[in-house]
């Protein structure tokens, strides 16, 4: 993502944090709300409009730049060895997921059967891995970015495929806050690329909401897992029925 695009994302989060709506931005800029949404979606701002929106958010361009600089120092992925160490210890993995979900030390101890000393030791290991910074009074500062993701086909994803996959799909997905659908289609390369881009955008939106809801009490949040996937694939039972291509090469 370009530097200017990231700056707009920071501005968007600042507006949300202050409860500023697209409608309010539209009135400030004398535009329609649809135009403002399109402007944010395309990340297309003139400097004048950027200044106007910053004023509405009660922030300055320099503040956005500093916030962006801090975010760029955060990591978006761990190494293979770091993931391997985390997933090899069930309790370490648990604490890692907890801190990703902005759960404090006190909340971890109240929820899981871990002693305080044990939990602090696990947090210290995550600190050494560069995953968190364990601060005075055992406060936890997460060192991963909003777009953090486990490695593709890395130790964490392999763990999910081998052990958690069946647990995840052991559901009817019929609750109001659950959804699953299988869509079969035949798409061009351009359409396939468009679908992938939309899935990536949905993942970013999920991460943004995750960050915003971190301010809520733990009792008002619950663990949710979003699984996004798209690939070229045909059911093996269908593939076995395909006609074999004739070898037309002459000797």
C-alpha positions as CSV (number, residue, x, y, z in Angstrom):
1,X,0.0,0.0,0.0
2,X,1.4,3.4,-0.9
3,X,2.5,5.8,1.8
4,X,-0.4,8.3,1.0
5,X,-2.9,5.5,1.1
6,X,-1.8,4.5,4.6
7,X,-2.1,8.1,5.7
8,X,-5.7,8.1,4.6
9,X,-6.3,4.9,6.6
10,X,-4.8,6.6,9.7
11,X,-7.1,9.6,9.2
12,X,-10.1,7.3,8.8
13,X,-9.3,5.6,12.1
14,X,-9.0,9.1,13.8
15,X,-12.4,10.1,12.5
16,X,-14.0,6.8,13.8
17,X,-12.2,7.2,17.2
18,X,-13.8,10.7,17.6
19,X,-17.2,9.6,16.4
20,X,-17.1,11.7,13.2
21,X,-19.4,10.3,10.5
22,X,-19.2,10.4,6.7
23,X,-22.3,12.7,6.8
24,X,-20.4,15.2,9.0
25,X,-17.4,15.1,6.6
26,X,-19.8,15.6,3.7
27,X,-21.2,18.8,5.2
28,X,-17.8,20.1,6.0
29,X,-16.6,19.6,2.4
30,X,-20.0,20.5,0.8
31,X,-20.1,17.2,-0.9
32,X,-22.6,14.3,-0.9
33,X,-22.1,11.5,1.5
34,X,-21.7,9.1,-1.4
35,X,-18.9,11.3,-2.8
36,X,-17.1,11.2,0.6
37,X,-17.4,7.4,0.8
38,X,-16.0,7.1,-2.7
39,X,-13.2,9.5,-1.8
40,X,-12.1,7.4,1.2
41,X,-12.6,4.1,-0.7
42,X,-10.3,5.3,-3.5
43,X,-8.1,7.2,-1.1
44,X,-8.2,10.2,-3.4
45,X,-7.8,13.5,-1.5
46,X,-6.6,17.0,-2.5
47,X,-4.4,18.7,0.1
48,X,-7.1,21.2,0.8
49,X,-9.7,18.5,1.5
50,X,-7.2,16.6,3.6
51,X,-6.6,19.7,5.7
52,X,-10.3,20.2,6.1
53,X,-10.9,16.6,7.2
54,X,-8.0,16.9,9.7
55,X,-9.6,20.0,11.2
56,X,-12.8,18.1,11.6
57,X,-11.0,15.3,13.3
58,X,-9.2,17.8,15.6
59,X,-5.8,16.6,14.4
60,X,-3.0,17.8,12.1
61,X,-1.2,16.3,9.2
62,X,1.9,16.1,11.3
63,X,0.0,14.0,13.9
64,X,-1.1,11.6,11.1
65,X,2.5,11.3,9.9
66,X,3.8,10.5,13.4
67,X,1.0,7.9,13.9
68,X,1.9,6.3,10.5
69,X,5.6,6.3,11.4
70,X,4.9,4.4,14.6
71,X,2.6,1.9,12.7
72,X,5.3,1.3,10.1
73,X,7.7,0.1,12.8
74,X,5.2,-2.7,13.7
75,X,5.6,-6.1,12.2
76,X,3.0,-7.6,9.9
77,X,4.3,-11.2,10.1
78,X,6.5,-13.4,12.3
79,X,9.3,-15.6,11.0
80,X,8.7,-19.3,10.5
81,X,10.9,-20.1,13.6
82,X,8.9,-17.6,15.7
83,X,5.6,-19.1,14.7
84,X,7.0,-22.6,15.3
85,X,8.0,-21.7,18.9
86,X,4.6,-20.2,19.6
87,X,2.5,-23.1,18.3
88,X,4.8,-25.7,20.0
89,X,3.6,-24.6,23.4
90,X,-0.2,-24.6,24.0
91,X,-0.1,-22.1,26.8
92,X,2.2,-19.8,24.9
93,X,-0.1,-20.0,21.9
94,X,-3.1,-19.2,24.1
95,X,-1.4,-16.1,25.6
96,X,-0.3,-15.0,22.1
97,X,-3.9,-15.1,20.8
98,X,-5.1,-13.4,23.9
99,X,-2.8,-10.4,23.5
100,X,-3.7,-10.2,19.8
101,X,-7.3,-9.8,21.0
102,X,-6.2,-7.0,23.4
103,X,-6.8,-9.1,26.5
104,X,-4.9,-7.8,29.6
105,X,-2.9,-10.0,32.1
106,X,-5.6,-9.7,34.7
107,X,-8.3,-10.8,32.2
108,X,-6.2,-13.7,31.1
109,X,-5.8,-14.9,34.7
110,X,-9.5,-14.5,35.4
111,X,-10.4,-16.6,32.3
112,X,-7.8,-19.3,32.1
113,X,-6.1,-21.7,34.6
114,X,-2.7,-20.0,34.6
115,X,-0.8,-18.6,37.6
116,X,0.4,-15.1,37.5
117,X,4.0,-16.1,37.5
118,X,3.4,-18.6,34.7
119,X,1.6,-16.0,32.6
120,X,4.3,-13.4,33.1
121,X,6.9,-15.9,32.0
122,X,4.9,-16.6,28.8
123,X,4.6,-12.9,28.2
124,X,8.3,-12.5,28.6
125,X,8.9,-15.2,25.9
126,X,6.6,-13.2,23.6
127,X,8.6,-10.1,24.5
128,X,11.8,-11.9,23.5
129,X,10.2,-12.9,20.2
130,X,9.4,-9.3,19.4
131,X,5.6,-10.0,19.5
132,X,4.9,-7.7,22.4
133,X,6.7,-5.3,24.8
134,X,6.2,-6.2,28.4
135,X,6.1,-2.8,30.1
136,X,6.2,-1.8,33.8
137,X,3.3,-3.2,36.0
138,X,3.0,-6.0,33.4
139,X,1.2,-3.8,30.9
140,X,1.3,-5.3,27.4
141,X,2.1,-3.3,24.3
142,X,1.4,-5.3,21.1
143,X,4.1,-4.9,18.5
144,X,2.2,-6.2,15.5
145,X,0.4,-4.0,12.9
146,X,-3.3,-3.9,12.1
147,X,-2.8,-6.0,9.0
148,X,-0.8,-8.7,10.9
149,X,-1.3,-12.2,9.5
150,X,0.1,-15.6,10.2
151,X,2.4,-16.9,7.5
152,X,0.8,-18.6,4.5
153,X,1.2,-22.3,5.0
154,X,3.3,-21.5,8.1
155,X,3.3,-23.4,11.5
156,X,0.1,-21.6,12.7
157,X,-1.9,-22.2,9.5
158,X,-0.7,-25.8,9.4
159,X,-1.8,-26.3,13.0
160,X,-5.3,-25.0,11.9
161,X,-5.4,-27.3,8.9
162,X,-4.3,-30.4,10.9
163,X,-6.1,-29.9,14.3
164,X,-8.5,-27.0,14.3
165,X,-10.1,-27.3,10.8
166,X,-12.7,-29.9,11.8
167,X,-13.5,-28.0,15.0
168,X,-14.1,-24.8,13.1
169,X,-16.5,-26.4,10.6
170,X,-18.3,-28.3,13.3
171,X,-21.1,-25.8,13.1
172,X,-24.3,-25.2,11.1
173,X,-23.4,-21.6,10.7
174,X,-27.0,-20.6,11.2
175,X,-26.7,-18.2,14.1
176,X,-27.3,-14.5,13.5
177,X,-23.6,-13.7,13.8
178,X,-22.4,-16.6,11.7
179,X,-22.4,-17.2,7.9
180,X,-20.9,-19.6,5.4
181,X,-21.6,-20.0,1.8
182,X,-20.0,-21.9,-1.1
183,X,-20.2,-20.2,-4.4
184,X,-19.2,-22.1,-7.5
185,X,-18.2,-19.9,-10.5
186,X,-16.1,-19.7,-13.6
187,X,-14.4,-16.3,-13.8
188,X,-11.9,-14.5,-16.0
189,X,-8.5,-13.5,-14.6
190,X,-9.7,-9.9,-14.2
191,X,-12.8,-11.0,-12.2
192,X,-10.8,-13.4,-10.1
193,X,-8.4,-10.6,-9.2
194,X,-11.3,-8.3,-8.3
195,X,-12.7,-11.0,-5.9
196,X,-9.3,-11.3,-4.3
197,X,-9.0,-7.5,-3.8
198,X,-12.4,-7.4,-2.2
199,X,-11.5,-10.3,0.2
200,X,-8.3,-8.4,1.2
201,X,-10.4,-5.2,1.8
202,X,-12.9,-7.2,4.0
203,X,-9.9,-8.6,6.0
204,X,-8.6,-5.0,6.5
205,X,-12.1,-3.9,7.7
206,X,-12.3,-6.8,10.1
207,X,-8.9,-5.7,11.5
208,X,-10.1,-2.1,11.8
209,X,-13.2,-3.2,13.7
210,X,-11.1,-5.4,15.9
211,X,-8.9,-2.4,16.9
212,X,-11.9,-0.2,17.5
213,X,-13.7,-2.8,19.7
214,X,-10.6,-3.3,21.8
215,X,-11.8,-0.2,23.8
216,X,-14.9,-2.1,24.9
217,X,-15.0,-4.2,28.2
218,X,-14.0,-7.8,27.7
219,X,-17.6,-8.9,28.6
220,X,-18.9,-7.1,25.5
221,X,-16.5,-8.9,23.1
222,X,-16.3,-12.5,22.0
223,X,-13.8,-14.5,20.0
224,X,-14.6,-14.5,16.3
225,X,-12.6,-16.1,13.5
226,X,-13.0,-15.0,9.9
227,X,-11.8,-17.5,7.3
228,X,-11.4,-16.0,3.8
229,X,-10.4,-18.3,1.0
230,X,-10.6,-18.4,-2.8
231,X,-8.7,-20.7,-5.2
232,X,-8.8,-22.5,-8.5
233,X,-10.3,-25.8,-7.5
234,X,-12.5,-28.6,-8.8
235,X,-13.9,-31.4,-6.6
236,X,-11.8,-34.5,-7.1
237,X,-14.8,-36.6,-7.8
238,X,-15.6,-34.3,-10.7
239,X,-12.0,-34.1,-11.9
240,X,-11.9,-37.9,-12.2
241,X,-14.7,-37.8,-14.7
242,X,-12.9,-35.4,-17.0
243,X,-12.1,-36.6,-20.5
244,X,-8.5,-37.3,-21.0
245,X,-6.9,-35.1,-23.7
246,X,-5.9,-37.2,-26.8
247,X,-2.2,-37.2,-27.7
248,X,-2.2,-35.8,-31.2
249,X,1.6,-35.7,-31.5
250,X,2.8,-37.7,-34.4
251,X,6.0,-39.7,-34.3
